[in-house]
């Protein structure tokens, strides 16, 4: 098995990865029938990083996979260094693959003298030499306009909906949006699952206090219903657990939490263990180590989705088709991470 995948006509593809989550890159490469191109990477004593690719990449379409989690600033910087190395090694195209895009929550100004850090991250990638960005479930889809080149905005929704459809009883289910900003997404969920009833939680967020929001009420009928709360990420889990408490207080029979990005920072695991959710369903767009996995937590693999996206870009096919679900040859693969 080679780390350079031959294409037609006369095209080569390489998958490279940083040190944040190499296991995911190996899974993506396996789905593509290739392997990750070997990279030499280490830190100097003062914290500076060094990266070198051990095989030539001249003329290749290179996909640079890095997870923005944990030491997020370090891993973004490593990805920028990898992009620069590839540009100087004459790669034909360079695609940033960031399953979770770091700083995506900082997509607008709430107060004066604030940065729009999401835009800065895209500018850094472009300046480093990236030709394209591929990511999954951005915090705000309009961020695609921050990058002056193609952005492939994949969504884990078909994978998550498929799991919910096959593993949860739906005859008494209500889809719940955790706030007004996620209503459109929740509407798509409700429609895909058979036009289920929809509810949303009215909450306000204090922009001066990170990871803090207050639920004020629930719009929609949740009494004696099995509620599925759909969100893009769970970070410290404070707001999502407050949503569980609000729904249980309003008479919900059960609450299932579904999110693409399980960041699970700080007190998240403890909060989730005590919130009373029936099940917590996540994707592995960032590592979810065993010590953070609860008995009622299910982690699904994002590797087939990323592999399908990479293959579509490499073969100059349509990424739009992935909005409806995975290709047939990717579906039989292990869905669990």
N, C-alpha and C positions, 0 to 999 in steps of 0.2 A: 504493500500500500504506500502510495506516495503522498507527500504533503502538497504537491502541486497538481491540481486537477485539470486535465486537459479539456478544453471546450471546442466548439465548432462555430465558425472556422478559425483555426489558429489562435485560440484564446487559452489563457491559463488563469487559474484561480488559486489563491492561497488564503488560508485562515490563520491569523496570528492572534495571540492573546497576551494580556498582561498577567500580573501575579495576583490580581484581586480574586478571581474565581476560575482557575484553569479547568476545573472539573466540568463546568458548563461548556467551555469551548471544545473539550474532548467529545462531549455528547453531541454537540452541533456538528462537528466534523464527522463523527460516526454516522449521523443521519445523512450526510452528504457523500458518504463513501470515500472519505479521505482522512487525513490526520492533520493535526495542528503543526504548522511549520515551527521547527525548533528555534528558540530564542535564548540568547544569553542576556540575563538581566540581574543586576545586583545594585546594592547601595554602597556608596562611599561612607567613610567614617563620619563625615559632616552632614549626611543625609541626602546628598545629591545622588541621582540615579543614572545608571548606564544601561543602554539597550543596544544589542546588535543581533541581526538575523543571520543564522548560520548557513543559509542557502541564498543564491541569487534570486531576486524578485523582479529583475528588469522585464518590463513588458507585461507583468502579471496584474490581474485585478485582485487587489488585496483587501480583505475584510478584517478590520482591527477590532476584536471583541474585548471589551473591558466593562466590568461591573462597577458602578459608582456607589460603593457602600463601604461601611467600616471606616477605613482611613481614606475618606472620599477625596480629599484634596490631593493626597499622594497618588491615588490611582488615576485621577484625571490628568495630573501632570505626567505620569508615566505614559498614558495614552497619547498625550501631545508629543512626547519624545519619540514614541514609536512611529507616529505619523511623519515626523520630521525625518527620521531615519529612512522610512520607505520612500519619501519624496526624493531624498538625496541618492537613493539606490535605484531611481528611475522606474518605480512601479507605474504601470499604465494608469490605473485608477486606485484611489484609496477611499474606502467606505468605513466610517465610524459605526460600529455596532455597539450601542449602549442600551441594554435591555431596560435598565432604569436610568433615566437621564438626570444626573445630578443638578441640583439648583433649580429644577423645573418649577418649584413652587413660587420662586421669586420672579414671576413673569410680568409684574406690573408694579407701579408705585401706589402704595396706600397713603403715604404721607410725604411731605416735602423732604428733600435731601436724602432720599433712599435710592439705592441702585436698582437696576433691572438686571439682576445677576444672570438670569437665564439667557438673556441676549448676549451678555459677555462671554458665556461658555461657548455659544455657537460661533461667535466671532473668533475666539481662540482656536477652535477646531479649523475654521476656514483659513485663518492666517497660517496655521501649522502646515496646511496642505491637503486637508480633507476635501474630496470631491462630492461626497454624499454622506448622509446620516441615516441610520436605521435605528429606530427605537420602538418601545412598546408602551402604549397607553400613557401618553404625556398628561401631565396635570391639567394643562389647557391646550387643546389641539391647535389653537391659533399660533402657538410657538413655532410651528413649522415655518412661519413667515420670517422668523429671526435668522434663518440660514439662507444665504443667497445662492442656493443650489438645491438639487433634489433632496427631499426628506421623505423617507418611507416610514409612515406612521402605522406600525402594525398594532393590532389589538388582540388581547387575550380573551375577549368576550366570547367568541365561538367555542373555545376550549372550555371555559368556565361554564357557559350555558349547557354544553353537552354533559359536563359532569353533574350539574344540578338536575338536569332533565332525567338522567339515568340513576341518580342516587337519592333523590329527595321526593317524597310524595307531594304532588302539586295540586291536588284537588281542593286544598284549603289554604293555598299559599297567596300571600301578598308581597309584591316587590316593593322595597322601601328605599327611597333615596335619602342618604344621610344629611343632605342639605339641598338648597334650591339649585346650586350649580351642577348637580349630578342628575337632575330630572330627565334631561334628554337621554342620557345613558340608561337610566332606569326604565324609561318608556320603551327603549329598544329591547331590553330584557323582557319586559312584560309582554310585548308583542311576540317575540321569538318563542316564548314559553306558552303560547296559547291565549294571548290577550288576558293575562292575569290582572287582578286589581292592583292599583298603584297608590302608594302613600309617600309622603315625605315629611322629614323632620325640620321644623323651622328652628334655626339656630343662628346665633351671632358669634363672631370671632373677634377677640381683642388683638389687634395687630401689634400691640406693644408687648404682648406676652406670647412667646412661641408655644405651639402645640396646645393652645387653650381655646375652647369654644363652649358655649352654653346653649343647651337645648331649651326652647321655650314652649314647644307644643308640637303635636302631630296632626297633620292634615291628611285625612283618609281613614278608612275603617280598618283597625287592626285587632279589634276585640275577638278573642278566641281564634285568631288566625295564626298560621305558621308564616313568620316574616323572614324574608331574605333581604339583608341589607347589602347593597352593592356600592363599593367604593374603589378608588384607584390605588390607595395605599393605606397601610397601617404603620404608623411610626411609633409614637409612644403609647398609642391605643387609648388615650384619655377620651377623645371625642367619640370614638366608635363604641367604647364601653358605656359612655353616657347615653348613647343612642339605644343600646341594649336595655339599660335601666329604664329609659323613657318608654320604650315599647312594652316591656314587662309591666311597668306601672300602668300602662293604658289597657292592659288585659290581653296582650299577645300570648298565644299558647306556647310558642317557641320562637327563637331567633337564631338564624344562621348568618354568619358574616362571610362575605366573599370579597376579596381584594386581589388586585394584580401584584402589587409590590408589598411584600412582608418585610419592612425594614426592621420592625421589632426592636426599637431603641429603648434604652433605659429601663423603665418599669413596665414595659409593654407586656412581657410574658406573665408577670405576676397579675397585672390588671386583667388580662384575657382569661387567666385561670380562674378568676373570681367573679367574672361578669355574668355568668349564667348562660352563655351562648351554647346552643346545641352542637354546632360544628363551626369551625373556622377553616375556610378554603382559600389557599394562597397559590400563587405561581412562584417559581424559583428564579425570578429575574435578578434577585440578589441571594446570596447564600442564606439558607435557613438551617443553621447547625442543629445537631441532635439535641443539644442542651436547651434549645429554645422551642422544641417541638412538644406540644401538649398532646395528651391522649385523644382529644377531640379535634386535632388539627390535621388537615389534609393538604399536602404540598404537591402541586402538579408541575410537570416538566414543561419549560418554555422552549426546550431545545428543538423539537420538531417544527414549531412556529418560526423560530429564527432561521433554521435550516431551509425551510420552504421560502422564506423571504430572500435569503442570500441566493438561493438557486434561481429564483425569479429574476433578480437583478442581474446575475451573471449571464443568464440565458436571454436577457432582454425581453422577458415575459411581463405579464401584468401582476403587480402586487395586489391590485384591487380585489382579485378573486379570493384572496386570503381573508377578506372581511366576512365571507360566507362560511369559512371553515377550512380545515387543513386538506391538502391534496390526499387522494386515496392512499398513496404509498407511504405517507407520513402517519396516517391514523393508527395502523396496527402497532406502532412503537409504544413502549412503556410510557403511560401518561403520568406516572408518579415519579417524583424526584427523591 
